[in-house]
Amino acid sequence: NEVYPRADSTYPSCGLSQPALTGRGSGPDSAEHPEQVVSALLEDLHAGGCRRRTGYDPPQQRVHLAVRSALPGRDDADQTVHLAAQLGTGPPGRGLGRGWPGLDAAGSLAGVLVQNSTLALTASQIGLAGSTYIAGAVLGALLFGDLTDRYGRRKLFTVTLGVYLVATIATGFSWNFLSFAVFRFLTGAGIGGEYAAINSAIQEFVPARYRGRTDLIVNGSFWIGAALGALGSVVVLDPAIFPVDIGWRLAFIIGGLLATIVIALRRFVPESPRWLMTHGRMTEAEAIMSEIEERIVHERGVALSDVGAQRIRFGAYSGTHFGDVVRALVKHYPQRTLLGLTLMATQAFCYNAIFFTYALILTKFYDVPAPSVGWFILPFAVGNFMGPILLGHLFDIVGRKVMIASTYAISGILMAATGWLFALGVVGPIAQTALWSVNFFFASCAASAAYLTVGECFPLEVRARAISIFYAVGTALGGIAGPAVFGALIETGARVEILWGYLLGGALMVFAAIVEGVIGISAECVALEDVARPLSRVDG
């Protein structure tokens, strides 16, 4: 039999070592039945802290519950590797996969939406709609990121998915540019919230030495949805099957309805044990970890041995506030803040600028029929997904700094080279698409690694908010401007003008590579609690 590590505990029912009460007039031996005291305080902490719940915890006599737990070590142990594989790629009913946002068909429909028989949008309006979508994602990330840290990773999955579902279906009923832009804004809000909830859950659930590859693959699964959306658009935009004014509407409506499948799948995803632990819900956290370990024993016939994990001492944490996030970012981690903003903003500019306007390039400069655009988006999506699949493991083996800097630099150089060939007019639509597919093979790893970086480099209690803040600020700086700028450049009809946009994007990616090389964090194979000290961690 294979042998997998397992942590023992003084109290098998809750996974805690000897609990201790500290504070004025109290100590580890001051309670006659410490286990009962701990149980009562844990129940009281369920809603977010002694003082807010009961009012009996004045600052001068604050009573902290301090417990030693091996749950983080158990989660980083090999027994949860199987769960890492299931986050987005596992059997039905167990996945966190992010493929559903990729089903959004906007990238394949831009060439159709400019036709008089549809919404008759201009190239500038297409770009503005893309920017509106990004603006919604920015605000959605801030709102849902806050809720994710307060109420848990799992609860927000359904909420963000529901927002996406309703808004995407509503987009199919748009009647002019304004209504289209509003519904795209709401769609973006759902997807923006998704980034904070999913990435924080992934990083808190996956063992340290597999965290990089898993995060990249799950984020890359977005492009599975993009590929399906591209194929679907080829069918619904075929005038021989559906009228053009109906086909584009069906593309949005069907994409939204397919999200209902993911709602059913995600109900099997458990809450993050780390989040539960910092909110005083140790019994629930232990139950989840025990269920994982028991499932391994039952399904795979393995034996569990002691992991020898370090026990971390946590005190009661009364909840996260905006001041906690600002303090962690500005005061304690200024270099990491600069790093996160640089990585997020540069990839957001390049990705959103190209993805939201590529259909216009194909139809305007290469005379590709609008219904056929999906065939060109398909290899683009495949390249984006295969990058994390083939290179993801190197982020855990070679290291974060080398791989992040390399993928950013390679992507930036390829972007400038592709733009130059486009300006010269020496490549056709197939060659152009092939070049972008190779480019985003590397860019997809770089972009996913940006989310990995901002998630694992900040304290557990504010992780979702940190992701949302970096996503919001970085995307606002780069993502909103990108589609609008490229939409305006495409409308000029001059290849040389568009080249300047490509050169700018390439330079930004190379700049990000340099920043990563100088101040990047080597977080590979390191426990999250060692990368960034939890705010509720207690010394001793």
SEZA-755182 format. One record per residue (C-alpha): x, y, z. Coordinates in steps of 0.001 Angstrom, whole numbers, plus 500000, padded with zeros to 6 digits. Layout:
<node east="X" north="Y" up="Z"/>
...
//
This chain:
<node east="500000" north="500000" up="500000"/>
<node east="501000" north="503597" up="499431"/>
<node east="501714" north="505553" up="502581"/>
<node east="500342" north="509071" up="503013"/>
<node east="501117" north="511313" up="506005"/>
<node east="498560" north="512203" up="508614"/>
<node east="498751" north="514452" up="511656"/>
<node east="497728" north="513182" up="515054"/>
<node east="496009" north="515443" up="517538"/>
<node east="495420" north="515577" up="521238"/>
<node east="491677" north="515872" up="520631"/>
<node east="490811" north="513683" up="517644"/>
<node east="487280" north="515090" up="517504"/>
<node east="488388" north="518654" up="516841"/>
<node east="492015" north="518471" up="515704"/>
<node east="493392" north="520678" up="518491"/>
<node east="496310" north="520270" up="520787"/>
<node east="495981" north="521377" up="524438"/>
<node east="494032" north="524664" up="524261"/>
<node east="495150" north="527646" up="526280"/>
<node east="493421" north="530766" up="527562"/>
<node east="495621" north="533792" up="527936"/>
<node east="494907" north="537253" up="529329"/>
<node east="494516" north="538924" up="532687"/>
<node east="493808" north="536474" up="535421"/>
<node east="493706" north="533487" up="533118"/>
<node east="496070" north="530878" up="531866"/>
<node east="496168" north="527395" up="530450"/>
<node east="495371" north="525892" up="533866"/>
<node east="492833" north="528438" up="535123"/>
<node east="489786" north="526609" up="533839"/>
<node east="488607" north="523487" up="535625"/>
<node east="487445" north="521976" up="532335"/>
<node east="489450" north="523718" up="529609"/>
<node east="487947" north="521612" up="526843"/>
<node east="484456" north="522828" up="527749"/>
<node east="485645" north="526427" up="527927"/>
<node east="487226" north="526158" up="524512"/>
<node east="484055" north="524632" up="523094"/>
<node east="481930" north="527444" up="524501"/>
<node east="484232" north="530161" up="523197"/>
<node east="484429" north="528561" up="519785"/>
<node east="480650" north="528651" up="519610"/>
<node east="480686" north="532278" up="520646"/>
<node east="483268" north="533106" up="517982"/>
<node east="481087" north="531616" up="515268"/>
<node east="479605" north="534998" up="514313"/>
<node east="482921" north="536831" up="514232"/>
<node east="484451" north="537579" up="517614"/>
<node east="483833" north="537753" up="521364"/>
<node east="483489" north="541501" up="521635"/>
<node east="481094" north="542020" up="518747"/>
<node east="478964" north="539042" up="519786"/>
<node east="478647" north="539553" up="523534"/>
<node east="480170" north="542867" up="524534"/>
<node east="482084" north="541318" up="527432"/>
<node east="485558" north="541785" up="525924"/>
<node east="486848" north="545300" up="526805"/>
<node east="490218" north="546213" up="525236"/>
<node east="492008" north="546391" up="528583"/>
<node east="490909" north="542861" up="529554"/>
<node east="490655" north="541179" up="526188"/>
<node east="490444" north="537404" up="526454"/>
<node east="491929" north="535485" up="523568"/>
<node east="491277" north="531919" up="522643"/>
<node east="494601" north="530475" up="521578"/>
<node east="494721" north="527014" up="520065"/>
<node east="497457" north="525044" up="518433"/>
<node east="496374" north="523376" up="515223"/>
<node east="498088" north="521151" up="512685"/>
<node east="495363" north="521706" up="510077"/>
<node east="497535" north="523875" up="507809"/>
<node east="500257" north="521241" up="507924"/>
<node east="497790" north="518481" up="507192"/>
<node east="496423" north="520455" up="504271"/>
<node east="499940" north="520916" up="502904"/>
<node east="500601" north="517198" up="503246"/>
<node east="500386" north="514775" up="500357"/>
<node east="497042" north="513341" up="501374"/>
<node east="495253" north="516277" up="499731"/>
<node east="497035" north="515981" up="496418"/>
<node east="494038" north="514154" up="495041"/>
<node east="491877" north="517142" up="495966"/>
<node east="494245" north="519480" up="494153"/>
<node east="493773" north="517430" up="491029"/>
<node east="490014" north="517683" up="491410"/>
<node east="489895" north="521481" up="491647"/>
<node east="488651" north="522150" up="488158"/>
<node east="489846" north="518956" up="486488"/>
<node east="488390" north="516174" up="488617"/>
<node east="485356" north="513945" up="488234"/>
<node east="481875" north="515483" up="487941"/>
<node east="480577" north="516818" up="491207"/>
<node east="483967" north="517709" up="492704"/>
<node east="485355" north="520554" up="490583"/>
<node east="485992" north="524240" up="491192"/>
<node east="486655" north="524759" up="487474"/>
<node east="486665" north="528284" up="486144"/>
<node east="485629" north="527282" up="482648"/>
<node east="482158" north="528761" up="482964"/>
<node east="483154" north="532454" up="482531"/>
<node east="484920" north="531503" up="479315"/>
<node east="481561" north="530479" up="477875"/>
<node east="480896" north="534205" up="477558"/>
<node east="480713" north="534672" up="473791"/>
<node east="481550" north="538376" up="473485"/>
<node east="485039" north="537797" up="472076"/>
<node east="483638" north="535829" up="469120"/>
<node east="480670" north="538113" up="468475"/>
<node east="482330" north="541490" up="468014"/>
<node east="482358" north="541112" up="464227"/>
<node east="478622" north="540361" up="464179"/>
<node east="477545" north="543144" up="466516"/>
<node east="478735" north="545817" up="464070"/>
<node east="476267" north="544623" up="461420"/>
<node east="473113" north="546643" up="460802"/>
<node east="470945" north="543547" up="461317"/>
<node east="472170" north="543244" up="464922"/>
<node east="473082" north="546167" up="467247"/>
<node east="475052" north="548083" up="464593"/>
<node east="477836" north="548984" up="467012"/>
<node east="480931" north="550873" up="465919"/>
<node east="484469" north="549642" up="466587"/>
<node east="484793" north="552269" up="469306"/>
<node east="481573" north="551086" up="470934"/>
<node east="482845" north="547498" up="470870"/>
<node east="485947" north="548686" up="472683"/>
<node east="483883" north="550724" up="475154"/>
<node east="481644" north="547720" up="475842"/>
<node east="484777" north="545741" up="476652"/>
<node east="485906" north="548491" up="478996"/>
<node east="482455" north="548574" up="480612"/>
<node east="482683" north="544842" up="481224"/>
<node east="486067" north="545334" up="482879"/>
<node east="484702" north="548201" up="485005"/>
<node east="481987" north="545857" up="486255"/>
<node east="484602" north="543245" up="487038"/>
<node east="486549" north="545812" up="489064"/>
<node east="483588" north="546787" up="491229"/>
<node east="482381" north="543198" up="491471"/>
<node east="485789" north="542071" up="492674"/>
<node east="485809" north="544685" up="495462"/>
<node east="482275" north="543881" up="496595"/>
<node east="482455" north="540102" up="496452"/>
<node east="486048" north="539991" up="497684"/>
<node east="484914" north="541718" up="500866"/>
<node east="482011" north="539277" up="501257"/>
<node east="484301" north="536295" up="500588"/>
<node east="486573" north="537151" up="503511"/>
<node east="483595" north="537830" up="505769"/>
<node east="481259" north="534965" up="504947"/>
<node east="483471" north="532300" up="503417"/>
<node east="484767" north="531141" up="500049"/>
<node east="482074" north="528563" up="499410"/>
<node east="479015" north="530784" up="499886"/>
<node east="480193" north="533304" up="497319"/>
<node east="480579" north="530681" up="494581"/>
<node east="476844" north="530493" up="494023"/>
<node east="476332" north="534241" up="494367"/>
<node east="478907" north="535219" up="491743"/>
<node east="477739" north="532458" up="489452"/>
<node east="474135" north="533626" up="489805"/>
<node east="475064" north="537201" up="488901"/>
<node east="476917" north="535976" up="485830"/>
<node east="474068" north="533691" up="484781"/>
<node east="471342" north="536350" up="484959"/>
<node east="473436" north="539123" up="483366"/>
<node east="474663" north="536960" up="480476"/>
<node east="471156" north="535822" up="479610"/>
<node east="469966" north="539432" up="479832"/>
<node east="472708" north="540455" up="477377"/>
<node east="470985" north="538269" up="474802"/>
<node east="467962" north="540562" up="475060"/>
<node east="469889" north="543835" up="474565"/>
<node east="468171" north="546345" up="472274"/>
<node east="470834" north="549065" up="471869"/>
<node east="474379" north="549963" up="472870"/>
<node east="473391" north="551323" up="476302"/>
<node east="471487" north="548190" up="477344"/>
<node east="474276" north="545999" up="475977"/>
<node east="476886" north="547946" up="477968"/>
<node east="474836" north="547752" up="481196"/>
<node east="474393" north="543992" up="480939"/>
<node east="478063" north="543557" up="480110"/>
<node east="478887" north="545592" up="483216"/>
<node east="476824" north="543209" up="485364"/>
<node east="478371" north="540165" up="483690"/>
<node east="481794" north="541526" up="484541"/>
<node east="480725" north="542035" up="488160"/>
<node east="479975" north="538311" up="488485"/>
<node east="483272" north="537296" up="486939"/>
<node east="485247" north="539828" up="488985"/>
<node east="483850" north="538360" up="492185"/>
<node east="484768" north="534903" up="490928"/>
<node east="488478" north="535686" up="490906"/>
<node east="488618" north="536457" up="494625"/>
<node east="486497" north="533500" up="495737"/>
<node east="488120" north="530859" up="493537"/>
<node east="491755" north="531874" up="493873"/>
<node east="491602" north="532199" up="497659"/>
<node east="489931" north="528782" up="497930"/>
<node east="492453" north="527116" up="495629"/>
<node east="495471" north="528463" up="497450"/>
<node east="494117" north="527600" up="500891"/>
<node east="493164" north="524062" up="499945"/>
<node east="496086" north="522880" up="497818"/>
<node east="499361" north="521489" up="499293"/>
<node east="502251" north="523950" up="499177"/>
<node east="504364" north="522051" up="496661"/>
<node east="501453" north="521747" up="494216"/>
<node east="499948" north="525193" up="494746"/>
<node east="501554" north="526869" up="491738"/>
<node east="500596" north="524371" up="489062"/>
<node east="497083" north="523890" up="490423"/>
<node east="496373" north="527613" up="490569"/>
<node east="497617" north="528085" up="487006"/>
<node east="495615" north="525146" up="485645"/>
<node east="492380" north="526160" up="487341"/>
<node east="492714" north="529748" up="486125"/>
<node east="493646" north="528425" up="482697"/>
<node east="490446" north="526374" up="482609"/>
<node east="488715" north="529653" up="481740"/>
<node east="489869" north="528962" up="478211"/>
<node east="488064" north="525640" up="478043"/>
<node east="484912" north="527698" up="478271"/>
<node east="486299" north="530136" up="475708"/>
<node east="486922" north="527262" up="473297"/>
<node east="483399" north="525933" up="473801"/>
<node east="482028" north="529431" up="473364"/>
<node east="483974" north="529841" up="470120"/>
<node east="482657" north="526553" up="468754"/>
<node east="479139" north="527416" up="469825"/>
<node east="479316" north="530775" up="468094"/>
<node east="480200" north="529061" up="464813"/>
<node east="476932" north="527129" up="465034"/>
<node east="474553" north="529865" up="466196"/>
<node east="476022" north="532462" up="463828"/>
<node east="475594" north="530260" up="460772"/>
<node east="472848" north="532038" up="458776"/>
<node east="471832" north="528688" up="457317"/>
<node east="470800" north="527576" up="460822"/>
<node east="469686" north="530778" up="462578"/>
<node east="468996" north="534317" up="461314"/>
<node east="471868" north="536649" up="462212"/>
<node east="469673" north="538816" up="464459"/>
<node east="468710" north="535690" up="466466"/>
<node east="472004" north="533786" up="466457"/>
<node east="474038" north="536314" up="468435"/>
<node east="471318" north="536464" up="471080"/>
<node east="471290" north="532674" up="471421"/>
<node east="475066" north="532696" up="471940"/>
<node east="474680" north="534764" up="475116"/>
<node east="471538" north="533011" up="476356"/>
<node east="472950" north="529501" up="475951"/>
<node east="476235" north="530523" up="477585"/>
<node east="474325" north="531784" up="480612"/>
<node east="472120" north="528714" up="480887"/>
<node east="475130" north="526386" up="480839"/>
<node east="476285" north="528003" up="484076"/>
<node east="473464" north="526152" up="485851"/>
<node east="475511" north="522964" up="485417"/>
<node east="478325" north="524466" up="487436"/>
<node east="475927" north="525410" up="490232"/>
<node east="475148" north="521717" up="490634"/>
<node east="478838" north="520773" up="490596"/>
<node east="479983" north="523364" up="493107"/>
<node east="477658" north="522276" up="495858"/>
<node east="480138" north="519451" up="496493"/>
<node east="483050" north="521847" up="497089"/>
<node east="483759" north="522263" up="500836"/>
<node east="484632" north="525451" up="502657"/>
<node east="488303" north="526318" up="503110"/>
<node east="489530" north="524740" up="506404"/>
<node east="491962" north="527619" up="506839"/>
<node east="489137" north="530171" up="506619"/>
<node east="487045" north="528169" up="509089"/>
<node east="490008" north="527917" up="511457"/>
<node east="490565" north="531679" up="511614"/>
<node east="486852" north="532212" up="512263"/>
<node east="486792" north="529948" up="515293"/>
<node east="485027" north="527067" up="513533"/>
<node east="487654" north="524445" up="514269"/>
<node east="485227" north="521544" up="514512"/>
<node east="483982" north="522188" up="510962"/>
<node east="487529" north="522571" up="509669"/>
<node east="488550" north="519308" up="511284"/>
<node east="485501" north="517544" up="509863"/>
<node east="486437" north="518604" up="506330"/>
<node east="490049" north="517474" up="506661"/>
<node east="489004" north="514200" up="508250"/>
<node east="486518" north="513547" up="505454"/>
<node east="489291" north="514033" up="502892"/>
<node east="491589" north="511637" up="504739"/>
<node east="488853" north="509066" up="505233"/>
<node east="487946" north="509243" up="501547"/>
<node east="491539" north="508447" up="500635"/>
<node east="491527" north="505416" up="502914"/>
<node east="488201" north="504213" up="501537"/>
<node east="488639" north="504945" up="497833"/>
<node east="492344" north="504304" up="497366"/>
<node east="493112" north="501734" up="500063"/>
<node east="496042" north="503696" up="501477"/>
<node east="497493" north="503863" up="504947"/>
<node east="497917" north="507192" up="506719"/>
<node east="501002" north="507961" up="508782"/>
<node east="501941" north="510909" up="510989"/>
<node east="502851" north="514029" up="509039"/>
<node east="504855" north="515629" up="511820"/>
<node east="503442" north="518998" up="510837"/>
<node east="504215" north="522102" up="512850"/>
<node east="501313" north="523226" up="514991"/>
<node east="500452" north="526892" up="514622"/>
<node east="498940" north="528857" up="517482"/>
<node east="495939" north="530979" up="516518"/>
<node east="494083" north="533506" up="518620"/>
<node east="490511" north="534699" up="518234"/>
<node east="490191" north="537042" up="515279"/>
<node east="487193" north="539382" up="515305"/>
<node east="486940" north="539759" up="511551"/>
<node east="488518" north="541607" up="508678"/>
<node east="488203" north="545326" up="508124"/>
<node east="489370" north="547551" up="505332"/>
<node east="492030" north="548957" up="507632"/>
<node east="493490" north="545468" up="508018"/>
<node east="493931" north="545195" up="504279"/>
<node east="495443" north="548647" up="503857"/>
<node east="497784" north="548067" up="506780"/>
<node east="498927" north="544721" up="505436"/>
<node east="499503" north="546071" up="501945"/>
<node east="501050" north="549476" up="502603"/>
<node east="502754" north="549143" up="505967"/>
<node east="503911" north="545550" up="506086"/>
<node east="504282" north="544596" up="502414"/>
<node east="505137" north="547691" up="500303"/>
<node east="507330" north="545783" up="497850"/>
<node east="504782" north="543024" up="497437"/>
<node east="502130" north="545662" up="496799"/>
<node east="504219" north="547214" up="494032"/>
<node east="504908" north="543768" up="492597"/>
<node east="501233" north="542762" up="492607"/>
<node east="500050" north="545970" up="490975"/>
<node east="502694" north="545725" up="488269"/>
<node east="501922" north="542122" up="487388"/>
<node east="498155" north="542623" up="487406"/>
<node east="498027" north="545897" up="485477"/>
<node east="500393" north="544873" up="482681"/>
<node east="498754" north="541519" up="481943"/>
<node east="495288" north="543116" up="482140"/>
<node east="496187" north="545689" up="479486"/>
<node east="497562" north="543112" up="477059"/>
<node east="494962" north="540417" up="477563"/>
<node east="491857" north="542532" up="477434"/>
<node east="493110" north="544771" up="474629"/>
<node east="493765" north="541852" up="472311"/>
<node east="490994" north="539436" up="473284"/>
<node east="488141" north="541960" up="473084"/>
<node east="489257" north="543429" up="469747"/>
<node east="490756" north="540483" up="467834"/>
<node east="487451" north="539730" up="466104"/>
<node east="487533" north="543285" up="464707"/>
<node east="491068" north="542745" up="463407"/>
<node east="489959" north="539587" up="461602"/>
<node east="486883" north="541111" up="459997"/>
<node east="488299" north="544555" up="459208"/>
<node east="491810" north="543738" up="457998"/>
<node east="491521" north="540133" up="456836"/>
<node east="487912" north="540092" up="455598"/>
<node east="487116" north="537031" up="457702"/>
<node east="483315" north="536502" up="457692"/>
<node east="481884" north="537278" up="461124"/>
<node east="480288" north="533821" up="461536"/>
<node east="483734" north="532237" up="461025"/>
<node east="485536" north="534227" up="463715"/>
<node east="484974" north="531431" up="466232"/>
<node east="487318" north="529153" up="464272"/>
<node east="490120" north="531659" up="464875"/>
<node east="489298" north="532154" up="468551"/>
<node east="489474" north="528365" up="469094"/>
<node east="493274" north="527937" up="468615"/>
<node east="493754" north="531156" up="470582"/>
<node east="491892" north="529511" up="473477"/>
<node east="493778" north="526233" up="473090"/>
<node east="497133" north="528007" up="473341"/>
<node east="495981" north="529809" up="476481"/>
<node east="494941" north="526579" up="478168"/>
<node east="497926" north="524463" up="477117"/>
<node east="500419" north="526941" up="478583"/>
<node east="499471" north="526260" up="482226"/>
<node east="499058" north="522537" up="481489"/>
<node east="502566" north="522124" up="480080"/>
<node east="504454" north="524769" up="482059"/>
<node east="502517" north="524940" up="485333"/>
<node east="504615" north="522369" up="487194"/>
<node east="507759" north="524429" up="486540"/>
<node east="506394" north="527188" up="488777"/>
<node east="506724" north="524726" up="491683"/>
<node east="509996" north="523129" up="490558"/>
<node east="512093" north="525864" up="488910"/>
<node east="510529" north="528569" up="491064"/>
<node east="508190" north="531544" up="490938"/>
<node east="510688" north="534298" up="490142"/>
<node east="512348" north="532584" up="487193"/>
<node east="509134" north="531341" up="485608"/>
<node east="507064" north="534495" up="486128"/>
<node east="509816" north="536769" up="484834"/>
<node east="510458" north="534468" up="481861"/>
<node east="506835" north="534129" up="480784"/>
<node east="506224" north="537870" up="481048"/>
<node east="509373" north="538667" up="479049"/>
<node east="508734" north="536079" up="476326"/>
<node east="505136" north="537223" up="475965"/>
<node east="506153" north="540875" up="475696"/>
<node east="508771" north="540173" up="473025"/>
<node east="506366" north="538012" up="471019"/>
<node east="503656" north="540652" up="471259"/>
<node east="505908" north="543319" up="469786"/>
<node east="507122" north="540942" up="467050"/>
<node east="503582" north="539892" up="466135"/>
<node east="502491" north="543516" up="465951"/>
<node east="505425" north="544364" up="463699"/>
<node east="504580" north="541538" up="461270"/>
<node east="500946" north="542667" up="461280"/>
<node east="501968" north="546243" up="460462"/>
<node east="504102" north="545022" up="457548"/>
<node east="501149" north="543050" up="456215"/>
<node east="503231" north="539921" up="455650"/>
<node east="501001" north="537512" up="457624"/>
<node east="497512" north="536286" up="456848"/>
<node east="494723" north="535531" up="459339"/>
<node east="495884" north="531946" up="459951"/>
<node east="499500" north="532930" up="460580"/>
<node east="498379" north="535869" up="462707"/>
<node east="496235" north="533575" up="464846"/>
<node east="499070" north="531051" up="465147"/>
<node east="501403" north="533793" up="466388"/>
<node east="498909" north="534940" up="468991"/>
<node east="498340" north="531341" up="470082"/>
<node east="502070" north="530916" up="470729"/>
<node east="502235" north="534308" up="472432"/>
<node east="499411" north="533529" up="474819"/>
<node east="500764" north="530071" up="475520"/>
<node east="503259" north="532006" up="477653"/>
<node east="501028" north="534987" up="478502"/>
<node east="498392" north="532707" up="480033"/>
<node east="500968" north="531385" up="482505"/>
<node east="502093" north="534925" up="483258"/>
<node east="498564" north="536208" up="483861"/>
<node east="497586" north="533242" up="486043"/>
<node east="500824" north="533647" up="488010"/>
<node east="499837" north="537238" up="488748"/>
<node east="496737" north="535957" up="490573"/>
<node east="498874" north="533329" up="492269"/>
<node east="501287" north="535996" up="493497"/>
<node east="498736" north="538412" up="494952"/>
<node east="496902" north="535544" up="496624"/>
<node east="499725" north="533753" up="498380"/>
<node east="501788" north="536797" up="499409"/>
<node east="499305" north="538309" up="501880"/>
<node east="497739" north="537149" up="505186"/>
<node east="495042" north="534488" up="505190"/>
<node east="492435" north="536694" up="506872"/>
<node east="492520" north="539287" up="504065"/>
<node east="493457" north="537041" up="501147"/>
<node east="490242" north="537417" up="499153"/>
<node east="490225" north="541172" up="499676"/>
<node east="493862" north="541425" up="498649"/>
<node east="493125" north="539509" up="495436"/>
<node east="490111" north="541702" up="494749"/>
<node east="491992" north="544944" up="495412"/>
<node east="494871" north="544003" up="493132"/>
<node east="492473" north="542737" up="490497"/>
<node east="490423" north="545930" up="490751"/>
<node east="493299" north="548412" up="490735"/>
<node east="495407" north="546492" up="488231"/>
<node east="492491" north="545894" up="485895"/>
<node east="491323" north="549497" up="486206"/>
<node east="494799" north="550703" up="485258"/>
<node east="495312" north="548308" up="482374"/>
<node east="492128" north="546442" up="481547"/>
<node east="489738" north="549337" up="481083"/>
<node east="492180" north="551351" up="479000"/>
<node east="493285" north="548458" up="476791"/>
<node east="490073" north="547659" up="474871"/>
<node east="489152" north="551327" up="474547"/>
<node east="492592" north="552264" up="473181"/>
<node east="492745" north="549368" up="470740"/>
<node east="489149" north="549930" up="469621"/>
<node east="490016" north="553515" up="468740"/>
<node east="493239" north="552466" up="466962"/>
<node east="491399" north="549823" up="464917"/>
<node east="488783" north="552369" up="463888"/>
<node east="491520" north="554467" up="462216"/>
<node east="492048" north="551603" up="459772"/>
<node east="495828" north="552121" up="459859"/>
<node east="498017" north="549113" up="460688"/>
<node east="500873" north="551363" up="461813"/>
<node east="498648" north="553035" up="464397"/>
<node east="497688" north="549629" up="465819"/>
<node east="501363" north="548677" up="465938"/>
<node east="501946" north="551381" up="468541"/>
<node east="499390" north="549676" up="470758"/>
<node east="501160" north="546324" up="470374"/>
<node east="504537" north="547885" up="471130"/>
<node east="503140" north="549524" up="474260"/>
<node east="501705" north="546220" up="475461"/>
<node east="504968" north="544390" up="474788"/>
<node east="506988" north="547011" up="476650"/>
<node east="504680" north="546766" up="479662"/>
<node east="505094" north="542986" up="479835"/>
<node east="508893" north="543239" up="479655"/>
<node east="508818" north="545904" up="482377"/>
<node east="506790" north="543556" up="484590"/>
<node east="509365" north="540813" up="483984"/>
<node east="512120" north="543106" up="485231"/>
<node east="510152" north="544045" up="488347"/>
<node east="509492" north="540366" up="489108"/>
<node east="513175" north="539554" up="488691"/>
<node east="514156" north="542250" up="491174"/>
<node east="511522" north="542019" up="493936"/>
<node east="509634" north="538765" up="493190"/>
<node east="508797" north="536345" up="496024"/>
<node east="510115" north="532774" up="496033"/>
<node east="506964" north="531196" up="497454"/>
<node east="507280" north="527774" up="495816"/>
<node east="506841" north="524833" up="498217"/>
<node east="506384" north="527212" up="501164"/>
<node east="503326" north="527059" up="503435"/>
<node east="501020" north="530062" up="503130"/>
<node east="501471" north="530811" up="506835"/>
<node east="505223" north="531165" up="506240"/>
<node east="504889" north="533273" up="503094"/>
<node east="502673" north="535772" up="504937"/>
<node east="502117" north="535585" up="508685"/>
<node east="498392" north="535269" up="509569"/>
<node east="496988" north="538270" up="511431"/>
<node east="495527" north="535953" up="514077"/>
<node east="498725" north="533986" up="514652"/>
<node east="499952" north="534062" up="518243"/>
<node east="503584" north="533628" up="519267"/>
<node east="504491" north="530990" up="521758"/>
//
